[in-house]
Amino acid sequence: MVETAHRNTGVEGVAGGVGVTALLVAAARAIETHRPDSLAQDVFAEHFVLAAPASKGWPVRPEEVTDGDANPLWGRFARYFGLRTRVLDDFLLGSAHTGGVRQVVLVGAGLDSRAYRLGWPAGCVVFEIDREEVLAFKHQVLDGVAAVPKAARVPVPMDLRDDWAGALPGAGFDPAAPSVWLIEGLLFYLPPAAETYLVDTVDRLTAGGSALAFEAKLEKDLLAYRDSALYTATREQIGIDLLDLFDLSPRPDSAGRLAERGWSTAVHTPFDFTRLHGRGPLPEPNDALAGNRWVFADKPRGS
Ligand SMILES: C[S@@+](CC[C@H](N)C(=O)[O-])C[C@H]1O[C@@H](n2cnc3c(N)ncnc32)[C@H](O)[C@@H]1O
C-alpha cells in the first residue's frame, strides 16, 4: 500500500513526534476559549495540555502569553488555530443541520473535541480516525473530566499510512449515506501517496450530497520559510521543529483531483476568513502561513 517508512514514526502518542502537534493545537484552542473576543469555545482543550508531560508549562490562557498577540506562536499562530476551529465548526454544523448529513468523519482527529462540544442533530455519528496512542490519551483525559459526547462517537484507531479504507465501514460507517469529512492540520505530515490514497478513499466512500473540508499547503518549497517568525518561535519556545515533522515531498493537487472526479471545490486563504470575522492572522513578510489553503468540496447529489 502506501509508503510506510516515514519521518514521523518513532514516537507514538502525544509524547513527541507528530502527536505533539495535537497538543500544540489544543493549547491554541484553550487560549482562544479564554479570549474576550473568542471565535471558538473548547472547554476540554486545556485539560489535554495540563495532562501531558510534553506540554508542561505551555500557556492555556491569553494572560499567560508573554507579549500577547505579538507572540508569533501563542499570539498569531494560536489566533490562526482559533479562526480555523471556528470556520470548520461552522462548516461541519452547516452540513449536519442544513445539509442533513448524519455521518461526520474527522481524519487525523487528534484532540479535536467536536463530538463533545458542538450541538449535533439527533442521529449524528462522529467517526474519529487517528493513531491508537493519541486516541488512548484523549480518552484518558476526557474520562477524567467525565466528558459526555453530544453525538454517537466512534474512535477508529488507524495509521493513515496503512491500508485503512476498510476500517470505516467496519466501524459502522455507511458509504451509501451522505457524510461530511474534515482533514484539518494533517495532510502536510503525510507522504504524498498517503494523501492521494486518502482523497481517493474519501471519493470512494462518499455518496452524492457529501462534503469535505481540508487544509493544504501550496508552497513548492516549505523550507523557504524556515526562518519565519512562526517556525522560529515554535522551535525556540516549545522545541518543536514543524518543518522536521512535515513531509517535504512535492504535494499532490488534491483539490484538482476531486474536481476531476466531479466534486465542486472552493479554495480559500485563511486571510479571507480573518477579514470575514474581523480577527485572525493577516499576511506578513516571510509568512509561514502564506501557502495555507482551506479547501471546501461538495459531491453533487445524484453522483
Ligand atoms: C496537528 S494535529 C491536528 C489534530 C486535529 N485535526 C486538530 O486540528 O486539532 C495532527 C494529527 O494528525 C495525526 N496524524 C499524523 N500522521 C498520522 C498518521 N499517519 N495516521 C493517523 N494520524 C496521523 C496526529 O496523530 C495528530 O493527532
The ligand as an ORCA input file, in Angstrom:
! r2SCAN-3c Opt
* xyz 0 1
  C      -1.711     18.949     14.067
  S      -2.566     17.568     14.711
  C      -4.226     18.036     14.214
  C      -5.272     17.356     15.020
  C      -6.699     17.830     14.766
  N      -7.121     17.582     13.409
  C      -6.831     19.288     15.106
  O      -6.831     20.116     14.193
  O      -6.899     19.583     16.293
  C      -2.151     16.271     13.560
  C      -2.803     14.940     13.913
  O      -2.593     14.052     12.812
  C      -2.328     12.775     13.341
  N      -1.562     12.016     12.372
  C      -0.400     12.369     11.782
  N       0.058     11.368     10.995
  C      -0.879     10.376     11.105
  C      -0.982      9.075     10.541
  N      -0.034      8.605      9.740
  N      -2.068      8.324     10.867
  C      -3.019      8.792     11.698
  N      -2.983     10.020     12.256
  C      -1.916     10.788     11.965
  C      -1.519     13.051     14.593
  O      -1.517     11.927     15.477
  C      -2.205     14.278     15.139
  O      -3.219     13.938     16.048
*
